Amino acid sequence: MLVEFSVENFSSIKDKITFSLEATTDNSLPQNCISVDIPKSTKEKQSIKLLNSAAIFGPNASGKTNFLRAMGILRTIIYSSNNYQLGQRFPIYPFLLDQNCVEKPSIFSVLFIKNSIKYLYELSITSTKVVSESLFYYPNGKKVQVFKRGIDNNISFMPINEKKSDEDEIRRKIYLEEISENILVLSLANKIKIKPLQEAFSWFYELTAIKNDIYPNETSKRIHENTVSKERVLKYLKLADSSIEDLELDVKEIEENNLPDYIKKMVIEELAKEKNMSPAELESDFNKKARIVKTEIKENFIHIGKDKSGNSVRIALPKFLESDGTQKLYGIISSIILSIVNGSVLFVDELDLRLHTNLVRTIVQIYSSELNKKGAQLIFTAHDTNLLDTQMLLRRDQIWFTEKQSDCRTELYCLSEFKIRKDKVIRKSYLAGIFGAIPNVTLEDILWQENL
C-alpha cells in the first residue's frame, strides 16, 4: 500500500510536493480507511491507518497529470531500465522554466508497505544518469539500509541474513560492478536476488498508472492472456451499458519483418564469414529469428437485436461503434479488477472523463467496499465537482488540489489543511474559490479580450 509519495523538479513540479495516504484523526467515513499492522519492534506491532482512495482536483494545466505521470514514469524506469542500452536516456524532464533547475536532477521518494513491512525508496535522476538511489526497509520497526548508491556510481549493500551460496555472492558482485549509470539497482532485483529488493520491485511492478486515454487496449490483451476473465469484465461493463450481452475477441497474429533486403543480405554474409558457412545455409535460420509476430485484437460487443422477421438475434457491433464512455470503461476496467484482486495501487488520470458521475462514484466506492479485501488503493484526478462529497463519498483527507503558481510551478495541498465545518458543502465552497485551484477566467474576461 502507498503511504507517501514525494517528487521534486519534474515537469511542472519545481519545489518538493508530498502526497500522503495516511489517514488523519478525522472519524468520518471509517470504511474509507484500512488498518495495517506493521512491526514496531521485534516483539510488538503497531497499526497504521491508510486511505483506500484519493482524488486530485484543479484547473487545466495546474499539474494534476504531471503528478500522476511522475509515478507512472518512475514505475516504467524501475521495470525496464535493466534492458537499457549504454547511453539510452531516461524519460525525465526537469522544471524547464527556471534555468537553475535544468541541470539539477529530478527527485522521487516513495514510502510504501509490502507484506506488512514498510519500505522507503529514493531516487535522484537526470535524463542521462542515476545521481543517487537507495532502498530502506523496517523489518523490526527500525530503518535498515538494503542498498545505497551515490557518487561515482558507488553501490553498497547491507549484509542480508539469508543463506547464500558463493555463486550467488559472486553473481551479485558482478552485476554491481557492471551496472551502468543509466540502470537502476532496483531494476536488477530478479538478478541480484535479495528478498527486500525483490519485494520492493514487486510492489512497483503491480502498480498501474493510466494516462488520459479513452481507448487503451489493455483489457483485450488481458482477456486473451487469461489475466482477467471475460465474465468478470462483462459484469463491470454492464454498469455503463446494460444492453451488452457478450464480448467476442477476434485475435490474429501478424508477422512483420521490417529489415530491408540489402541489410539482411549484408548481415547474413557477415555471419556466414564468422561461422565459416555459406549464406544459403544461414538464410532460413536468420529469417526465423528476425521474424516479428504481433498480436492484433479486434473487439465485438454483442447486443440483442431483431432480424427481418422480428425475432431476437445476437448482433455484433465493433468497439468503435460503442459510446466513448463504454470504450473508456472497457479500457480501464481490467486495471480496476487486477488492482482489487492483487491489492495494488491504481493511478487514473481524469477518471471522470466521459463517465457519468454515478458511475465514477461507484468505481470509487468499490475501494471502500467488502470487495477490497487486500488493501487496494485508487488515486485519480477529476474535474467533476459532484465528487466533492464529504458526506457520502470522500473524507477531507482524501481530497487534494493542484494550483498553478505565478512562476508556473505546481503546488499540491489537501482539503484537510483548511479549518472547515464538517457539515459545510465542499462543492459550493470550492466553486466559490475558497480553496483555490479553480480556473481564473470569466465571460467578462473573454468579452474584454474580444473588445466587446
C-alpha positions as CSV (number, residue, x, y, z in Angstrom):
1,M,0.0,0.0,0.0
2,L,1.1,3.5,-0.7
3,V,1.8,5.6,2.3
4,E,3.5,8.7,0.9
5,F,4.9,9.9,-2.5
6,S,7.1,13.0,-3.0
7,V,8.5,14.5,-6.2
8,E,10.7,17.5,-6.9
9,N,12.0,19.1,-10.1
10,F,9.9,17.1,-12.5
11,S,7.9,18.7,-15.4
12,S,5.7,21.5,-13.8
13,I,6.7,20.4,-10.3
14,K,9.6,22.7,-9.2
15,D,9.6,22.5,-5.4
16,K,9.1,19.3,-3.5
17,I,5.4,18.3,-3.2
18,T,4.2,15.5,-0.9
19,F,1.1,13.4,-1.3
20,S,0.0,11.2,1.7
21,L,-2.5,8.4,2.1
22,E,-2.0,8.2,5.8
23,A,-5.4,9.0,7.4
24,T,-5.8,11.9,9.8
25,T,-7.7,11.8,13.0
26,D,-11.0,12.6,11.1
27,N,-13.5,9.9,12.2
28,S,-15.9,10.3,9.2
29,L,-16.5,7.6,6.6
30,P,-14.5,4.9,8.5
31,Q,-15.0,2.5,5.6
32,N,-12.6,4.6,3.6
33,C,-9.7,3.6,5.9
34,I,-7.7,0.4,6.1
35,S,-5.8,-0.5,9.2
36,V,-2.4,-2.2,8.5
37,D,-0.3,-3.8,11.2
38,I,3.5,-3.3,10.8
39,P,6.4,-4.2,13.1
40,K,7.1,-1.7,15.9
41,S,9.9,-3.8,17.3
42,T,11.0,-7.4,17.2
43,K,8.1,-8.3,19.5
44,E,5.5,-5.6,19.0
45,K,3.3,-4.4,16.2
46,Q,1.7,-1.1,15.5
47,S,-1.3,-0.2,13.5
48,I,-1.3,2.4,10.7
49,K,-4.5,3.8,9.1
50,L,-4.3,4.3,5.4
51,L,-6.8,5.7,2.9
52,N,-8.1,3.4,0.2
53,S,-8.6,6.2,-2.3
54,A,-7.9,9.9,-3.0
55,A,-8.9,12.4,-5.6
56,I,-7.0,15.4,-7.0
57,F,-8.9,18.4,-8.4
58,G,-7.6,21.5,-10.1
59,P,-7.9,23.6,-13.2
60,N,-6.4,22.6,-16.6
61,A,-2.6,23.0,-16.8
62,S,-2.2,23.0,-13.0
63,G,-0.1,19.9,-12.8
64,K,-2.6,17.1,-11.9
65,T,-1.5,14.9,-14.8
66,N,2.2,15.7,-14.2
67,F,1.9,14.4,-10.7
68,L,0.4,11.1,-11.8
69,R,2.9,11.0,-14.7
70,A,5.7,11.2,-12.2
71,M,4.7,7.9,-10.6
72,G,4.0,6.3,-13.9
73,I,7.4,7.2,-15.3
74,L,9.1,6.1,-12.1
75,R,7.4,2.7,-12.4
76,T,8.3,2.4,-16.0
77,I,12.0,3.1,-15.4
78,I,12.1,0.7,-12.5
79,Y,10.5,-2.0,-14.6
80,S,12.5,-1.5,-17.8
81,S,15.9,0.1,-17.2
82,N,17.6,-3.2,-16.8
83,N,17.2,-3.5,-20.6
84,Y,18.6,-0.1,-21.4
85,Q,21.4,0.2,-23.8
86,L,24.5,2.2,-22.9
87,G,23.7,5.9,-23.4
88,Q,19.9,5.4,-23.6
89,R,18.2,8.3,-21.9
90,F,15.5,8.3,-19.2
91,P,12.1,10.0,-20.0
92,I,12.9,12.6,-17.3
93,Y,12.2,16.3,-17.8
94,P,13.0,18.8,-15.1
95,F,11.2,22.1,-14.5
96,L,12.3,23.9,-17.6
97,L,11.0,27.4,-16.8
98,D,13.8,28.1,-14.3
99,Q,17.4,27.7,-15.7
100,N,18.6,26.9,-12.2
101,C,16.5,23.7,-12.3
102,V,17.5,22.5,-15.8
103,E,20.8,20.9,-14.8
104,K,19.5,19.6,-11.4
105,P,18.2,16.0,-11.0
106,S,14.5,15.1,-10.5
107,I,14.0,13.6,-7.1
108,F,11.4,10.9,-6.2
109,S,10.6,9.4,-2.8
110,V,8.1,6.6,-2.2
111,L,7.1,5.2,1.2
112,F,5.0,2.0,0.9
113,I,4.0,-1.2,2.6
114,K,4.5,-4.6,1.1
115,N,3.5,-7.8,3.0
116,S,3.2,-5.8,6.3
117,I,6.7,-4.4,6.0
118,K,7.4,-0.7,5.4
119,Y,9.8,0.4,2.6
120,L,11.3,3.7,1.6
121,Y,12.7,4.0,-2.0
122,E,14.5,7.2,-3.0
123,L,15.8,8.2,-6.4
124,S,17.7,11.2,-7.8
125,I,18.0,11.1,-11.6
126,T,18.6,13.1,-14.7
127,S,17.8,12.2,-18.3
128,T,21.2,10.6,-18.7
129,K,22.2,9.0,-15.4
130,V,21.3,8.0,-11.8
131,V,22.7,10.5,-9.4
132,S,21.7,8.6,-6.2
133,E,19.4,5.7,-5.4
134,S,18.6,4.0,-2.1
135,L,16.2,1.4,-0.6
136,F,15.5,1.1,3.1
137,Y,13.0,-1.2,5.0
138,Y,11.7,-1.5,8.5
139,P,11.6,-5.3,9.4
140,N,11.6,-4.6,13.1
141,G,10.3,-1.1,13.2
142,K,13.8,0.3,12.7
143,K,15.2,1.8,9.4
144,V,17.6,-0.7,7.8
145,Q,19.5,0.0,4.6
146,V,19.1,-2.5,1.8
147,F,21.3,-0.7,-0.6
148,K,22.7,2.8,-1.3
149,R,24.1,4.2,-4.5
150,G,25.9,7.5,-4.5
151,I,28.8,9.4,-6.1
152,D,30.8,7.7,-8.9
153,N,28.1,5.0,-9.1
154,N,29.4,3.5,-5.8
155,I,26.9,0.9,-4.6
156,S,26.8,-0.6,-1.1
157,F,24.6,-3.4,0.3
158,M,23.8,-4.2,3.8
159,P,24.6,-7.8,5.0
160,I,21.5,-9.8,4.4
161,N,20.7,-12.6,6.9
162,E,20.0,-15.1,4.2
163,K,21.8,-18.3,3.3
164,K,23.6,-17.6,0.0
165,S,25.9,-19.7,-1.9
166,D,29.3,-18.5,-3.0
167,E,28.0,-18.5,-6.6
168,D,25.2,-16.1,-5.6
169,E,27.6,-13.7,-3.9
170,I,29.9,-13.7,-7.0
171,R,26.9,-13.1,-9.3
172,R,25.8,-10.2,-7.1
173,K,29.2,-8.6,-7.2
174,I,29.5,-8.9,-11.0
175,Y,26.1,-7.3,-11.5
176,L,27.0,-4.4,-9.2
177,E,30.4,-3.9,-10.9
178,E,29.0,-3.8,-14.3
179,I,25.8,-1.8,-13.7
180,S,25.9,1.4,-15.9
181,E,24.8,4.8,-14.8
182,N,21.5,4.5,-16.7
183,I,20.3,1.3,-15.0
184,L,18.6,1.3,-11.6
185,V,19.8,-1.1,-9.0
186,L,16.1,-1.8,-8.2
187,S,15.6,-2.9,-11.8
188,L,18.0,-5.8,-11.2
189,A,16.0,-7.2,-8.3
190,N,15.4,-10.6,-10.0
191,K,19.1,-10.9,-10.9
192,I,20.7,-9.9,-7.6
193,K,18.1,-11.9,-5.7
194,I,17.8,-10.2,-2.3
195,K,14.4,-10.6,-0.8
196,P,13.7,-6.9,0.3
197,L,14.9,-5.8,-3.1
198,Q,12.6,-8.3,-4.9
199,E,9.6,-7.3,-2.6
200,A,10.1,-3.6,-3.5
201,F,10.4,-4.3,-7.2
202,S,7.2,-6.4,-7.0
203,W,5.3,-3.6,-5.4
204,F,6.2,-1.2,-8.2
205,Y,5.6,-3.9,-10.9
206,E,2.0,-4.4,-9.6
207,L,1.3,-0.6,-9.6
208,T,-0.6,0.7,-12.6
209,A,-0.8,4.3,-13.9
210,I,-3.4,5.0,-16.7
211,K,-2.9,8.1,-18.8
212,N,-5.7,10.2,-20.1
213,D,-6.5,7.8,-23.0
214,I,-10.1,6.7,-23.6
215,Y,-9.0,3.8,-25.9
216,P,-6.4,1.7,-24.1
217,N,-6.3,-1.9,-25.3
218,E,-5.1,-3.5,-22.1
219,T,-8.4,-5.2,-21.3
220,S,-8.5,-7.1,-24.5
221,K,-4.9,-8.2,-24.1
222,R,-5.5,-9.4,-20.5
223,I,-8.6,-11.4,-21.5
224,H,-6.6,-13.0,-24.3
225,E,-3.8,-13.8,-22.0
226,N,-6.2,-15.1,-19.3
227,T,-5.0,-12.4,-16.8
228,V,-8.6,-11.4,-16.2
229,S,-11.8,-13.3,-17.0
230,K,-14.2,-12.1,-19.8
231,E,-17.1,-12.9,-17.5
232,R,-15.9,-10.5,-14.8
233,V,-15.2,-7.8,-17.3
234,L,-18.7,-8.1,-18.7
235,K,-20.2,-7.7,-15.2
236,Y,-18.5,-4.4,-14.7
237,L,-19.1,-3.3,-18.2
238,K,-22.8,-3.6,-17.8
239,L,-22.7,-0.9,-15.2
240,A,-22.3,1.5,-18.1
241,D,-24.4,-0.3,-20.7
242,S,-26.8,-3.0,-19.6
243,S,-27.6,-3.9,-23.2
244,I,-24.2,-5.6,-23.8
245,E,-24.8,-9.3,-23.7
246,D,-21.4,-10.7,-24.6
247,L,-17.9,-9.9,-25.9
248,E,-16.1,-11.6,-28.7
249,L,-12.4,-11.1,-29.5
250,D,-11.0,-11.6,-33.0
251,V,-7.3,-12.4,-32.4
252,K,-4.8,-12.5,-35.3
253,E,-1.1,-12.9,-35.3
254,I,0.6,-10.8,-37.9
255,E,4.2,-11.4,-39.0
256,E,6.4,-8.5,-39.6
257,N,9.9,-8.2,-40.9
258,N,11.0,-4.6,-41.4
259,L,14.6,-5.3,-42.3
260,P,15.3,-4.2,-45.9
261,D,16.6,-6.9,-48.2
262,Y,20.0,-5.3,-48.7
263,I,20.6,-5.1,-44.9
264,K,19.5,-8.8,-44.5
265,K,22.0,-9.7,-47.2
266,M,24.8,-7.8,-45.5
267,V,24.1,-9.3,-42.1
268,I,23.8,-12.9,-43.5
269,E,27.1,-12.5,-45.4
270,E,28.9,-11.3,-42.3
271,L,27.5,-14.1,-40.2
272,A,28.4,-16.6,-42.8
273,K,32.1,-15.4,-42.8
274,E,32.2,-15.6,-38.9
275,K,30.7,-19.1,-38.8
276,N,32.5,-20.3,-41.9
277,M,29.2,-21.3,-43.6
278,S,27.5,-20.4,-46.8
279,P,24.9,-17.6,-46.9
280,A,22.3,-20.0,-48.2
281,E,22.8,-22.2,-45.1
282,L,22.2,-19.3,-42.8
283,E,19.3,-17.6,-44.6
284,S,16.5,-19.8,-43.4
285,D,17.5,-19.7,-39.8
286,F,18.1,-15.9,-39.9
287,N,14.6,-15.3,-41.3
288,K,13.0,-17.3,-38.5
289,K,14.9,-15.4,-35.8
290,A,14.3,-12.0,-37.5
291,R,10.6,-12.7,-37.7
292,I,8.4,-10.4,-35.5
293,V,5.0,-11.6,-34.6
294,K,2.4,-9.0,-33.4
295,T,-1.0,-9.8,-31.9
296,E,-3.8,-7.8,-33.3
297,I,-7.1,-7.9,-31.4
298,K,-10.4,-6.6,-32.6
299,E,-13.4,-6.4,-30.2
300,N,-17.0,-7.0,-31.0
301,F,-19.7,-6.2,-28.4
302,I,-22.8,-8.5,-28.6
303,H,-26.3,-6.9,-28.3
304,I,-29.7,-8.4,-28.8
305,G,-31.5,-7.0,-31.9
306,K,-34.2,-8.1,-34.3
307,D,-33.9,-9.9,-37.6
308,K,-36.2,-9.1,-40.6
309,S,-38.9,-11.3,-39.1
310,G,-38.8,-9.5,-35.8
311,N,-37.1,-12.4,-34.0
312,S,-34.5,-11.8,-31.4
313,V,-31.0,-12.2,-32.7
314,R,-27.4,-11.6,-31.5
315,I,-25.8,-8.7,-33.3
316,A,-22.1,-7.9,-33.1
317,L,-21.0,-4.3,-33.0
318,P,-17.3,-3.3,-33.4
319,K,-15.9,-1.4,-30.4
320,F,-15.6,1.9,-32.3
321,L,-19.4,2.0,-32.6
322,E,-19.9,1.9,-28.9
323,S,-20.2,5.1,-26.9
324,D,-17.0,6.8,-25.8
325,G,-18.0,6.2,-22.2
326,T,-18.3,2.4,-22.8
327,Q,-15.0,2.3,-24.6
328,K,-13.4,4.3,-21.7
329,L,-14.7,1.9,-19.1
330,Y,-13.8,-1.1,-21.1
331,G,-10.2,0.2,-21.4
332,I,-9.7,0.7,-17.7
333,I,-11.9,-2.0,-16.1
334,S,-9.2,-4.7,-16.2
335,S,-6.8,-2.5,-14.3
336,I,-9.5,-1.9,-11.6
337,I,-10.1,-5.6,-11.4
338,L,-6.4,-6.5,-11.1
339,S,-5.9,-3.7,-8.5
340,I,-8.7,-5.2,-6.3
341,V,-7.5,-8.8,-6.8
342,N,-3.8,-8.1,-6.1
343,G,-4.3,-5.3,-3.5
344,S,-2.2,-3.0,-5.6
345,V,-2.2,0.8,-6.3
346,L,-4.0,2.2,-9.3
347,F,-3.5,5.8,-10.6
348,V,-6.0,7.1,-13.2
349,D,-5.8,10.4,-14.9
350,E,-9.2,12.1,-15.4
351,L,-11.3,9.1,-14.2
352,D,-14.4,11.1,-14.7
353,L,-13.7,11.8,-18.4
354,R,-16.7,10.5,-20.5
355,L,-18.1,8.7,-17.5
356,H,-21.3,9.6,-15.7
357,T,-20.9,10.9,-12.1
358,N,-22.8,8.0,-10.6
359,L,-20.6,5.5,-12.4
360,V,-17.4,7.2,-11.1
361,R,-18.9,7.3,-7.6
362,T,-19.5,3.5,-7.9
363,I,-15.9,2.9,-9.0
364,V,-14.6,4.9,-6.0
365,Q,-16.9,3.1,-3.7
366,I,-15.6,-0.3,-4.8
367,Y,-12.4,0.5,-3.0
368,S,-14.2,1.1,0.3
369,S,-16.4,-1.9,0.0
370,E,-16.1,-5.5,1.1
371,L,-14.7,-6.3,-2.4
372,N,-11.5,-4.7,-1.4
373,K,-10.1,-7.4,0.8
374,K,-6.4,-6.9,0.1
375,G,-5.9,-3.1,0.6
376,A,-6.1,-1.9,-3.0
377,Q,-5.9,1.9,-3.5
378,L,-7.2,4.2,-6.1
379,I,-5.7,7.7,-6.8
380,F,-7.3,9.7,-9.6
381,T,-7.6,13.2,-11.0
382,A,-11.0,14.7,-11.8
383,H,-12.9,17.9,-12.8
384,D,-16.4,16.7,-11.8
385,T,-17.2,18.8,-8.7
386,N,-20.1,16.5,-7.8
387,L,-17.4,14.1,-6.5
388,L,-16.6,16.7,-3.8
389,D,-18.9,14.9,-1.4
390,T,-17.5,14.6,2.1
391,Q,-20.8,13.2,3.5
392,M,-21.1,10.1,1.4
393,L,-18.0,9.6,-0.8
394,L,-14.7,11.1,0.2
395,R,-13.2,12.3,3.5
396,R,-11.5,15.6,3.7
397,D,-8.1,14.0,3.9
398,Q,-8.9,12.2,0.6
399,I,-9.4,15.4,-1.4
400,W,-6.4,17.2,-2.8
401,F,-5.9,20.2,-5.0
402,T,-3.3,21.4,-7.5
403,E,-2.8,25.0,-8.3
404,K,-0.5,26.7,-10.8
405,Q,1.6,29.5,-9.2
406,S,2.7,32.7,-10.8
407,D,6.0,31.1,-11.9
408,C,4.1,28.2,-13.4
409,R,5.2,25.7,-10.8
410,T,2.6,23.2,-9.4
411,E,1.5,23.4,-5.8
412,L,-0.2,20.4,-4.2
413,Y,-2.3,20.6,-1.0
414,C,-5.0,18.7,0.9
415,L,-8.5,19.9,1.9
416,S,-7.7,18.7,5.5
417,E,-5.3,21.7,5.7
418,F,-8.4,24.0,5.8
419,K,-10.4,24.5,9.0
420,I,-13.9,24.0,7.9
421,R,-17.1,22.7,9.5
422,K,-17.9,19.0,8.8
423,D,-21.4,20.0,7.5
424,K,-20.1,22.5,5.0
425,V,-21.0,21.9,1.4
426,I,-17.5,21.5,-0.1
427,R,-18.6,21.7,-3.7
428,K,-20.1,25.2,-3.3
429,S,-17.1,26.4,-1.4
430,Y,-14.7,25.1,-4.0
431,L,-16.5,26.7,-6.9
432,A,-16.6,29.9,-4.9
433,G,-12.8,29.8,-4.8
434,I,-12.4,29.4,-1.1
435,F,-9.8,26.5,-1.6
436,G,-8.2,27.9,-4.7
437,A,-7.4,25.5,-7.5
438,I,-10.0,26.9,-9.9
439,P,-9.7,28.5,-13.4
440,N,-9.3,32.3,-13.2
441,V,-11.4,33.0,-16.2
442,T,-14.9,34.6,-16.6
443,L,-17.1,35.6,-19.5
444,E,-16.2,39.2,-18.8
445,D,-12.6,38.4,-19.4
446,I,-13.4,36.9,-22.9
447,L,-15.6,39.8,-23.9
448,W,-12.9,42.2,-22.9
449,Q,-10.3,40.3,-25.0
450,E,-12.7,40.4,-27.9
451,N,-13.2,44.2,-27.3
452,L,-16.9,43.6,-26.9
